[in-house]
Amino acid sequence: MDMVSMGLLAAMGALATIAGTSEDLESDVGSQSNPNSQVQLAAQVGHTHRIYNKAISGEPPSNALYAALAAVTASVLMSDVYGMNAFFSIAVGALVAAVFNGILSMTSYMGRNASQARFDQYIYLDVLRSHTTTIMAHAYITAFCVVAISYIMTAPWLPIQHPFPLPVIAFIWGLALGAIGSSTGDVHYGAERQFQQYPFGAGLNAANSGDIVTKGEAGLRSSIDNAWFCAKFGGPVTGLAFGLIVFLDNWRTTVFDPATQGWYAVLIGILIVILLNIGNRLLEIRAKKMYGPYPEYAGEIKA
């Protein structure tokens, strides 16, 4: 272990934190993943809305493919044929992924809303213009950071030198990032922001599916309002979760050389997982003792 390796490790953790935050906010603007089904049902139960509705697939596969597309583009540009600088190659690759994301988002939004014309759901062109560019901007940041992390792990002139090629590493990290954004960040968006008229943590009754809040702080709510809300907690928490995963996973292989101390790195990884599970369990017990069991929701919250 040397100072260069620790510096790269710190840079990877910082990039992962930024990537996690931007990925969660991108899904919040586009109503992707878990909350998307509630937005999809809203018009059918009488709630027309101005919320972007784009999910092509769940966050894990979509982010994996965006990251892999950016990595493949960067790899081609960095090859001997073109010989472009790594930084600019990654930037161009992220741009390609963001444009691809924007195209799929636009067609998904227009197709979904057009199919719900019978429920008086409209296609709002101002929402399409403003939200699509916001989605692309966040997708660019996410793709750039993920590919940069993957490049640090695979570059032959850097000390880590992972055996997998750049696109494969980017695909794996994109898959992991999408899963974290779907499981960590969307809780605060889908359960807390979209259903503010129901108690947070009480769960959502199936009879209330699609009963989302459509009024914002000023006028009708849009997905930009959701991103503003989630940037306060849901996005940073997602970034922290992904940043810790990238940092801790690479920290153990940086401290313990896999060639000579591989089993130590494996044991440390298992120990980290055990400690995190114990910490989660203790936190859950403490929360239950402090707040008590969730009351059953029967139309109103009892004092």
VOBA-1610 file (N, C-alpha, C; in pm, whole numbers, padded with zeros to 5 digits, always signed):
BEGIN
Met+00084-00119+00000Met+00000+00000+00000Met+00088+00124+00000Asp+00055+00224-00088Asp+00128+00348-00092Asp+00031+00464-00098Met+00086+00584-00098Met+00002+00703-00097Met-00078+00719-00226Val-00021+00673-00338Val-00092+00683-00465Val-00218+00597-00462Ser-00205+00474-00411Ser-00321+00384-00403Ser-00428+00441-00313Met-00389+00495-00198Met-00487+00553-00107Met-00551+00678-00166Gly-00475+00756-00242Gly-00533+00872-00308Gly-00636+00833-00413Leu-00603+00730-00491Leu-00699+00680-00591Leu-00822+00622-00524Leu-00802+00555-00411Leu-00914+00499-00337Leu-01007+00610-00288Ala-00950+00718-00236Ala-01031+00832-00192Ala-01105+00895-00309Ala-01039+00906-00424Ala-01104+00962-00542Ala-01220+00876-00588Met-01203+00743-00583Met-01311+00653-00620Met-01430+00667-00527Gly-01403+00681-00397Gly-01512+00701-00302Gly-01587+00830-00327Ala-01514+00937-00360Ala-01578+01066-00388Ala-01661+01059-00516Leu-01605+00997-00620Leu-01679+00981-00746Leu-01805+00898-00726Ala-01795+00792-00646Ala-01910+00706-00620Ala-02019+00781-00545Thr-01981+00867-00451Thr-02079+00946-00376Thr-02155+01040-00469Ile-02082+01105-00559Ile-02146+01194-00656Ile-02236+01114-00750Ala-02188+00999-00795Ala-02266+00916-00887Ala-02395+00869-00822Gly-02388+00827-00696Gly-02508+00780-00627Gly-02611+00890-00612Thr-02565+01009-00577Thr-02658+01122-00561Thr-02724+01158-00693Ser-02646+01170-00799Ser-02702+01210-00928Ser-02792+01102-00985Glu-02757+00976-00963Glu-02841+00867-01015Glu-02978+00868-00948Asp-02981+00888-00817Asp-03110+00889-00749Asp-03195+01007-00794Leu-03135+01124-00810Leu-03211+01241-00853Leu-03258+01225-00997Glu-03179+01159-01079Glu-03222+01132-01217Glu-03346+01045-01220Ser-03350+00944-01135Ser-03468+00857-01130Ser-03587+00929-01069Asp-03562+01024-00978Asp-03672+01102-00919Asp-03736+01194-01022Val-03654+01257-01105Val-03707+01345-01209Val-03787+01264-01310Gly-03743+01145-01343Gly-03809+01065-01445Gly-03912+00968-01393Ser-03933+00963-01261Ser-04026+00868-01199Ser-03993+00725-01242Gln-03866+00691-01231Gln-03824+00557-01268Gln-03825+00465-01146Ser-03832+00338-01172Ser-03825+00235-01069Ser-03951+00230-00985Asn-03936+00215-00853Asn-04049+00184-00766Asn-04167+00281-00775Pro-04146+00413-00766Pro-04261+00504-00770Pro-04328+00511-00907Asn-04262+00460-01010Asn-04314+00478-01145Asn-04451+00412-01163Ser-04472+00296-01100Ser-04600+00228-01113Ser-04712+00311-01053Gln-04681+00386-00945Gln-04784+00471-00884Gln-04818+00589-00975Val-04718+00645-01042Val-04743+00752-01138Val-04822+00698-01256Gln-04794+00577-01297Gln-04863+00515-01408Gln-05011+00491-01376Leu-05039+00457-01251Leu-05177+00428-01210Leu-05256+00555-01180Ala-05186+00666-01156Ala-05254+00785-01106Ala-05367+00830-01198Ala-05340+00840-01328Ala-05443+00886-01421Ala-05561+00790-01425Gln-05535+00663-01407Gln-05641+00563-01414Gln-05736+00570-01295Val-05691+00629-01184Val-05778+00644-01067Val-05822+00788-01050Gly-05810+00867-01157Gly-05865+01002-01155Gly-05771+01113-01117His-05639+01086-01113His-05542+01190-01077His-05455+01222-01198Thr-05501+01313-01283Thr-05413+01358-01391Thr-05300+01441-01330His-05184+01435-01391His-05066+01493-01327His-04969+01547-01431Arg-04871+01621-01382Arg-04762+01675-01464Arg-04628+01614-01422Ile-04630+01490-01382Ile-04509+01422-01339Ile-04455+01337-01454Tyr-04326+01349-01478Tyr-04261+01272-01586Tyr-04273+01124-01556Asn-04292+01045-01660Asn-04321+00903-01642Asn-04244+00826-01749Lys-04125+00781-01716Lys-04035+00737-01823Lys-03980+00596-01812Ala-03998+00527-01703Ala-03919+00406-01678Ala-03922+00310-01797Ile-03806+00288-01856Ile-03792+00188-01963Ile-03775+00050-01901Ser-03703+00047-01792Ser-03684-00075-01714Ser-03646-00033-01573Gly-03622-00127-01487Gly-03578-00093-01353Gly-03444-00022-01355Glu-03412+00044-01246Glu-03286+00119-01240Glu-03162+00031-01256Pro-03154-00087-01198Pro-03030-00167-01214Pro-02996-00197-01359Pro-03087-00256-01439Pro-03046-00286-01578Pro-03025-00162-01663Ser-03107-00058-01643Ser-03092+00061-01726Ser-02961+00132-01696Asn-02928+00149-01569Asn-02801+00214-01536Asn-02681+00130-01576Ala-02694-00002-01568Ala-02586-00088-01613Ala-02559-00069-01762Leu-02665-00060-01840Leu-02648-00045-01984Leu-02597+00095-02020Tyr-02643+00198-01949Tyr-02592+00334-01975Tyr-02443+00341-01943Ala-02405+00284-01829Ala-02264+00287-01790Ala-02179+00207-01888Ala-02230+00091-01931Ala-02155+00009-02026Ala-02142+00079-02161Leu-02248+00146-02204Leu-02242+00220-02331Leu-02137+00330-02324Ala-02134+00404-02213Ala-02034+00509-02196Ala-01893+00450-02192Ala-01878+00336-02125Ala-01746+00273-02115Ala-01698+00218-02248Val-01788+00159-02325Val-01750+00108-02458Val-01706+00223-02548Thr-01782+00333-02545Thr-01744+00450-02626Thr-01607+00503-02584Ala-01586+00513-02453Ala-01457+00563-02404Ala-01344+00468-02442Ser-01369+00338-02434Ser-01265+00240-02468Ser-01224+00251-02615Val-01323+00269-02701Val-01294+00283-02844Val-01212+00409-02870Leu-01250+00519-02806Leu-01179+00645-02828Leu-01037+00641-02771Met-01016+00561-02665Met-00882+00551-02606Met-00796+00447-02674Ser-00853+00372-02767Ser-00777+00267-02835Ser-00668+00328-02923Asp-00582+00242-02973Asp-00472+00288-03059Asp-00522+00352-03188Val-00644+00317-03228Val-00697+00372-03354Val-00719+00522-03343Tyr-00777+00566-03231Tyr-00808+00708-03212Tyr-00711+00777-03117Gly-00669+00709-03012Gly-00569+00763-02921Gly-00610+00888-02846Met-00738+00900-02815Met-00785+01018-02742Met-00746+01010-02594Asn-00729+01125-02533Asn-00699+01134-02390Asn-00810+01069-02308Ala-00774+01005-02197Ala-00870+00931-02116Ala-00983+01021-02064Phe-00946+01139-02017Phe-01047+01229-01960Phe-01152+01267-02065Phe-01106+01306-02183Phe-01200+01346-02288Phe-01277+01226-02341Ser-01215+01109-02344Ser-01284+00989-02388Ser-01400+00955-02295Ile-01374+00963-02165Ile-01480+00936-02068Ile-01590+01041-02079Ala-01552+01166-02101Ala-01652+01273-02115Ala-01742+01249-02237Val-01682+01210-02349Val-01761+01182-02469Val-01849+01058-02448Gly-01795+00958-02384Gly-01874+00838-02356Gly-01994+00869-02269Ala-01975+00952-02166Ala-02087+00992-02081Ala-02190+01072-02159Leu-02145+01153-02253Leu-02236+01231-02336Leu-02322+01138-02422Val-02260+01036-02481Val-02335+00940-02562Val-02441+00869-02477Ala-02404+00828-02357Ala-02499+00762-02268Ala-02613+00856-02229Ala-02582+00984-02204Ala-02685+01080-02166Ala-02783+01105-02280Val-02731+01115-02403Val-02819+01134-02519Val-02908+01012-02539Phe-02851+00894-02524Phe-02928+00771-02537Phe-03037+00766-02431Asn-03003+00806-02310Asn-03100+00811-02202Asn-03213+00909-02236Gly-03176+01025-02287Gly-03277+01125-02320Gly-03373+01079-02428Ile-03320+01009-02530Ile-03407+00960-02638Ile-03507+00859-02584Leu-03459+00765-02505Leu-03550+00664-02449Leu-03650+00727-02352Ser-03605+00828-02278Ser-03695+00895-02183Ser-03808+00966-02257Met-03776+01037-02364Met-03877+01111-02439Met-03979+01017-02501Thr-03932+00911-02566Thr-04026+00819-02630Thr-04112+00746-02527Ser-04053+00716-02412Ser-04130+00649-02307Ser-04236+00743-02250Tyr-04199+00868-02223Tyr-04295+00964-02168Tyr-04411+00986-02264Met-04379+01010-02391Met-04485+01037-02488Met-04572+00914-02510Gly-04510+00797-02518Gly-04588+00675-02540Gly-04679+00642-02424Arg-04630+00655-02302Arg-04712+00624-02185Arg-04830+00720-02173Asn-04803+00850-02185Asn-04911+00947-02169Asn-05010+00944-02284Ala-04962+00918-02405Ala-05054+00907-02518Ala-05149+00789-02500Ser-05098+00681-02442Ser-05183+00563-02421Ser-05286+00585-02312Gln-05271+00694-02233Gln-05365+00722-02125Gln-05455+00841-02157Ala-05470+00871-02286Ala-05557+00982-02326Ala-05701+00956-02283Arg-05742+00833-02277Arg-05878+00799-02236Arg-05906+00839-02091Phe-05799+00856-02014Phe-05813+00898-01874Phe-05785+01048-01857Asp-05788+01123-01969Asp-05764+01267-01970Asp-05623+01303-01924Gln-05529+01215-01950Gln-05389+01245-01921Gln-05326+01305-02046Tyr-05259+01419-02032Tyr-05205+01492-02145Tyr-05053+01477-02154Ile-05002+01507-02272Ile-04858+01521-02292Ile-04825+01668-02281Tyr-04751+01706-02177Tyr-04715+01846-02154Tyr-04578+01871-02216Leu-04577+01953-02319Leu-04452+01977-02390Leu-04351+02053-02304Asp-04398+02142-02216Asp-04304+02212-02130Asp-04238+02117-02031Val-04314+02018-01983Val-04257+01915-01896Val-04155+01831-01974Leu-04190+01799-02098Leu-04100+01719-02181Leu-03967+01791-02204Arg-03974+01921-02230Arg-03851+01998-02257Arg-03766+02016-02131Ser-03829+02060-02024Ser-03752+02093-01904Ser-03702+01969-01831His-03783+01865-01824His-03744+01748-01746His-03646+01659-01821Thr-03661+01648-01952Thr-03570+01562-02028Thr-03426+01611-02019Thr-03407+01743-02030Thr-03271+01796-02019Thr-03215+01776-01878Thr-03301+01787-01777Thr-03257+01762-01639Thr-03218+01616-01620Ile-03295+01527-01676Ile-03264+01384-01669Ile-03130+01356-01736Met-03108+01414-01853Met-02984+01391-01926Met-02864+01447-01850Ala-02882+01563-01786Ala-02771+01622-01710Ala-02730+01531-01594His-02827+01480-01520His-02794+01389-01410His-02737+01257-01462Ala-02791+01208-01574Ala-02738+01084-01631Ala-02594+01101-01677Tyr-02561+01219-01729Tyr-02423+01246-01770Tyr-02328+01238-01651Ile-02365+01302-01541Ile-02279+01299-01421Ile-02262+01156-01372Thr-02371+01082-01370Thr-02364+00943-01323Thr-02273+00859-01410Ala-02293+00865-01541Ala-02213+00785-01633Ala-02066+00825-01626Phe-02038+00954-01619Phe-01899+01000-01612Phe-01830+00945-01488Cys-01896+00954-01373Cys-01835+00908-01247Cys-01815+00757-01246Val-01913+00683-01295Val-01901+00536-01295Val-01789+00492-01387Val-01779+00550-01505Val-01672+00512-01598Val-01536+00556-01544Ala-01532+00671-01477Ala-01406+00717-01417Ala-01359+00619-01309Ile-01452+00573-01227Ile-01418+00472-01126Ile-01364+00345-01193Ser-01433+00302-01296Ser-01392+00180-01367Ser-01256+00198-01434Tyr-01230+00318-01486Tyr-01100+00344-01549Tyr-00987+00339-01447Ile-01011+00396-01329Ile-00909+00392-01223Ile-00877+00248-01186Met-00978+00161-01190Met-00957+00021-01153Met-00888-00061-01261Thr-00897-00016-01387Thr-00848-00100-01497Thr-00729-00042-01572Ala-00696+00085-01553Ala-00587+00147-01629Ala-00456+00073-01603Pro-00383+00035-01709Pro-00260-00043-01689Pro-00148+00033-01620Trp-00153+00167-01622Trp-00047+00246-01561Trp-00080+00287-01418Leu-00195+00241-01366Leu-00233+00269-01228Leu-00217+00141-01144Pro-00201+00154-01013Pro-00164+00037-00932Pro-00272-00069-00915Ile-00400-00038-00934Ile-00504-00138-00905Ile-00505-00248-01011Gln-00518-00210-01139Gln-00509-00303-01252Gln-00602-00424-01237His-00730-00397-01235His-00830-00505-01228His-00826-00587-01357Pro-00841-00720-01348Pro-00830-00802-01469Pro-00946-00787-01566Phe-01063-00745-01520Phe-01177-00729-01610Phe-01160-00605-01696Pro-01212-00605-01819Pro-01202-00486-01905Pro-01294-00374-01856Leu-01269-00254-01905Leu-01341-00134-01861Leu-01493-00147-01876Pro-01547-00190-01991Pro-01694-00198-02003Pro-01758-00294-01904Val-01691-00404-01874Val-01748-00502-01780Val-01753-00444-01639Ile-01645-00379-01598Ile-01643-00316-01466Ile-01751-00208-01457Ala-01764-00126-01562Ala-01867-00021-01563Ala-02007-00082-01558Phe-02026-00192-01629Phe-02158-00260-01626Phe-02190-00307-01485Ile-02093-00366-01417Ile-02116-00417-01280Ile-02145-00303-01184Trp-02065-00197-01191Trp-02089-00084-01102Trp-02221-00015-01133Gly-02257-00005-01261Gly-02386+00053-01297Gly-02502-00028-01245Leu-02488-00160-01250Leu-02591-00248-01195Leu-02605-00229-01045Ala-02491-00223-00977Ala-02494-00203-00831Ala-02552-00066-00796Leu-02514+00036-00870Leu-02562+00170-00842Leu-02713+00180-00862Gly-02764+00119-00969Gly-02908+00121-00993Gly-02985+00049-00883Ala-02929-00062-00835Ala-02995-00135-00727Ala-02998-00053-00599Ile-02889+00018-00570Ile-02884+00102-00449Ile-02981+00219-00462Gly-02987+00283-00578Gly-03081+00392-00597Gly-03225+00347-00586Ser-03253+00226-00635Ser-03389+00174-00629Ser-03429+00137-00487Ser-03336+00083-00409Ser-03369+00035-00275Ser-03353+00141-00168Thr-03258+00230-00185Thr-03228+00331-00081Thr-03298+00463-00109Gly-03275+00519-00227Gly-03328+00652-00254Gly-03477+00658-00277Asp-03534+00557-00344Asp-03675+00564-00380Asp-03769+00551-00261Val-03719+00502-00150Val-03804+00494-00031Val-03853+00633+00007His-03763+00729+00003His-03798+00864+00046His-03877+00938-00061Tyr-03869+00893-00184Tyr-03946+00955-00292Tyr-04083+00890-00303Gly-04087+00759-00318Gly-04213+00691-00343Gly-04307+00692-00224Ala-04254+00674-00103Ala-04338+00662+00015Ala-04357+00794+00087Glu-04261+00884+00075Glu-04266+01006+00155Glu-04312+01126+00073Arg-04272+01134-00051Arg-04304+01252-00131Arg-04433+01232-00210Gln-04449+01118-00272Gln-04565+01096-00356Gln-04692+01074-00275Phe-04678+01026-00152Phe-04795+00995-00069Phe-04786+01071+00064Gln-04780+01203+00054Gln-04764+01284+00175Gln-04892+01288+00259Gln-05004+01246+00203Gln-05127+01246+00281Gln-05142+01120+00366Tyr-05045+01027+00354Tyr-05046+00905+00433Tyr-04925+00904+00526Pro-04934+00836+00642Pro-04821+00835+00736Pro-04702+00759+00680Phe-04586+00821+00688Phe-04465+00757+00638Phe-04429+00637+00726Gly-04400+00525+00662Gly-04363+00405+00735Gly-04477+00310+00760Ala-04601+00353+00733Ala-04716+00267+00759Ala-04745+00172+00644Gly-04673+00187+00534Gly-04701+00103+00418Gly-04812+00162+00334Leu-04831+00110+00217Leu-04933+00161+00125Leu-05037+00053+00100Asn-05160+00082+00139Asn-05269-00011+00112Asn-05291-00023-00038Ala-05319-00144-00083Ala-05338-00166-00226Ala-05452-00082-00281Ala-05551-00054-00197Ala-05665+00026-00242Ala-05626+00171-00269Asn-05510+00214-00215Asn-05465+00352-00234Asn-05362+00365-00345Ser-05338+00262-00420Ser-05240+00268-00527Ser-05280+00374-00630Gly-05184+00454-00667Gly-05210+00560-00764Gly-05264+00688-00704Asp-05294+00688-00574Asp-05351+00807-00509Asp-05238+00901-00469Ile-05166+00951-00568Ile-05050+01035-00541Ile-05092+01180-00524Val-05004+01259-00460Val-05026+01402-00446Val-04989+01471-00577Thr-05078+01550-00629Thr-05053+01617-00758Thr-05033+01767-00744Lys-05057+01824-00626Lys-05037+01967-00605Lys-04902+01992-00540Gly-04830+02090-00591Gly-04699+02123-00538Gly-04703+02244-00448Glu-04585+02294-00412Glu-04577+02410-00326Glu-04634+02534-00394Ala-04624+02540-00525Ala-04680+02652-00602Ala-04738+02595-00731Gly-04869+02574-00733Gly-04932+02518-00851Gly-04927+02368-00853Leu-04936+02312-00973Leu-04935+02167-00987Leu-04794+02113-00971Arg-04784+01998-00913Arg-04653+01939-00887Arg-04595+01881-01015Ser-04464+01892-01028Ser-04391+01828-01137Ser-04277+01748-01077Ser-04208+01676-01161Ser-04097+01594-01113Ser-03979+01678-01065Ile-03970+01803-01111Ile-03866+01892-01062Ile-03886+01916-00912Asp-04014+01928-00871Asp-04043+01943-00728Asp-03996+01821-00650Asn-04013+01703-00709Asn-03969+01581-00642Asn-03817+01579-00627Ala-03747+01624-00730Ala-03600+01626-00723Ala-03553+01725-00618Trp-03621+01839-00609Trp-03586+01938-00506Trp-03601+01877-00367Phe-03707+01802-00347Phe-03730+01738-00217Phe-03625+01631-00189Cys-03599+01546-00288Cys-03509+01433-00268Cys-03362+01475-00257Ala-03329+01591-00311Ala-03191+01639-00301Ala-03152+01668-00157Lys-03250+01681-00068Lys-03222+01711+00072Lys-03180+01587+00151Phe-03230+01470+00110Phe-03198+01350+00189Phe-03183+01224+00103Gly-03283+01193+00023Gly-03280+01068-00053Gly-03160+01055-00144Gly-03127+01163-00217Gly-03011+01159-00305Gly-02880+01146-00230Pro-02853+01232-00130Pro-02728+01217-00054Pro-02714+01083+00016Val-02823+01027+00067Val-02816+00895+00132Val-02777+00788+00030Thr-02833+00796-00089Thr-02795+00702-00195Thr-02648+00717-00230Gly-02602+00841-00241Gly-02461+00864-00269Gly-02371+00811-00160Leu-02412+00831-00035Leu-02332+00781+00078Leu-02326+00629+00075Ala-02437+00565+00044Ala-02440+00418+00041Ala-02348+00364-00068Phe-02357+00420-00189Phe-02272+00372-00298Phe-02127+00408-00273Gly-02102+00526-00219Gly-01964+00567-00189Gly-01899+00475-00088Leu-01972+00435+00016Leu-01917+00343+00116Leu-01889+00207+00056Ile-01978+00160-00031Ile-01957+00029-00093Ile-01830+00030-00178Val-01816+00132-00263Val-01697+00140-00348Val-01571+00156-00263Phe-01577+00241-00162Phe-01459+00267-00081Phe-01419+00143+00001Leu-01515+00084+00072Leu-01483-00030+00159Leu-01441-00152+00078Asp-01506-00174-00037Asp-01472-00291-00117Asp-01330-00281-00172Asn-01292-00162-00215Asn-01157-00145-00269Asn-01054-00121-00160Trp-01098-00075-00043Trp-01005-00054+00068Trp-00942-00185+00113Arg-01023-00290+00120Arg-00970-00417+00169Arg-00870-00478+00072Thr-00889-00458-00057Thr-00793-00511-00154Thr-00673-00417-00172Thr-00686-00293-00125Thr-00573-00202-00129Thr-00480-00225-00010Val-00540-00245+00106Val-00460-00270+00226Val-00394-00407+00220Phe-00470-00507+00173Phe-00417-00644+00164Phe-00399-00680+00017Asp-00278-00703-00023Asp-00246-00736-00162Asp-00313-00868-00200Pro-00402-00870-00299Pro-00469-00994-00337Pro-00373-01105-00378Ala-00256-01069-00431Ala-00161-01171-00476Ala-00100-01250-00361Thr-00078-01182-00248Thr-00011-01248-00136Thr-00098-01258-00011Gln-00199-01170+00000Gln-00285-01169+00118Gln-00432-01172+00079Gly-00461-01249-00025Gly-00597-01253-00079Gly-00701-01297+00022Trp-00666-01399+00104Trp-00763-01449+00201Trp-00790-01347+00310Tyr-00692-01265+00343Tyr-00717-01159+00441Tyr-00821-01060+00387Ala-00809-01027+00259Ala-00906-00936+00198Ala-01046-00996+00198Val-01054-01128+00170Val-01185-01194+00172Val-01245-01194+00312Leu-01165-01226+00411Leu-01213-01230+00550Leu-01256-01091+00597Ile-01180-00988+00559Ile-01217-00852+00596Ile-01350-00813+00530Gly-01370-00854+00406Gly-01497-00827+00339Gly-01614-00892+00410Ile-01596-01018+00450Ile-01702-01088+00524Ile-01729-01020+00658Leu-01622-00977+00725Leu-01638-00909+00853Leu-01713-00778+00837Ile-01685-00703+00731Ile-01756-00577+00708Ile-01905-00602+00689Val-01940-00704+00611Val-02081-00736+00588Val-02150-00775+00719Ile-02082-00856+00802Ile-02140-00897+00931Ile-02162-00776+01021Leu-02062-00687+01028Leu-02076-00569+01114Leu-02187-00477+01066Leu-02202-00461+00934Leu-02310-00377+00882Leu-02446-00436+00915Asn-02459-00568+00905Asn-02587-00633+00938Asn-02619-00618+01086Ile-02518-00633+01170Ile-02540-00615+01314Ile-02582-00471+01343Gly-02514-00375+01281Gly-02550-00235+01301Gly-02692-00205+01255Asn-02732-00261+01140Asn-02869-00241+01091Asn-02971-00298+01188Arg-02942-00416+01242Arg-03035-00480+01335Arg-03048-00399+01465Leu-02937-00351+01516Leu-02941-00269+01638Leu-03018-00139+01615Leu-02999-00080+01499Leu-03072+00043+01466Leu-03222+00016+01455Glu-03258-00097+01395Glu-03400-00133+01382Glu-03464-00153+01519Ile-03394-00225+01608Ile-03448-00248+01743Ile-03464-00117+01818Arg-03365-00029+01807Arg-03371+00100+01875Arg-03487+00184+01824Ala-03509+00181+01692Ala-03618+00259+01634Ala-03754+00205+01679Lys-03768+00073+01686Lys-03895+00015+01730Lys-03924+00049+01876Lys-03821+00045+01960Lys-03841+00079+02100Lys-03874+00227+02118Met-03814+00312+02035Met-03833+00455+02049Met-03969+00500+01998Tyr-04010+00446+01881Tyr-04133+00493+01817Tyr-04250+00397+01831Gly-04223+00273+01871Gly-04331+00177+01885Gly-04373+00118+01753Pro-04465+00022+01755Pro-04511-00040+01630Pro-04593+00057+01546Tyr-04592+00037+01415Tyr-04670+00123+01328Tyr-04819+00096+01350Pro-04901+00202+01367Pro-05046+00178+01383Pro-05107+00142+01248Glu-05213+00066+01251Glu-05283+00033+01128Glu-05355+00159+01080Tyr-05347+00182+00951Tyr-05409+00301+00895Tyr-05554+00272+00862Ala-05646+00352+00918Ala-05788+00329+00899Ala-05857+00459+00855Gly-05791+00536+00775Gly-05849+00659+00722Gly-05798+00783+00790Glu-05754+00773+00913Glu-05696+00888+00983Glu-05601+00838+01090Ile-05507+00921+01126Ile-05407+00885+01227Ile-05463+00919+01364Lys-05462+00822+01452Lys-05509+00847+01587Lys-05402+00919+01667Ala-05443+01016+01747Ala-05349+01093+01828Ala-05293+01008+01940
//
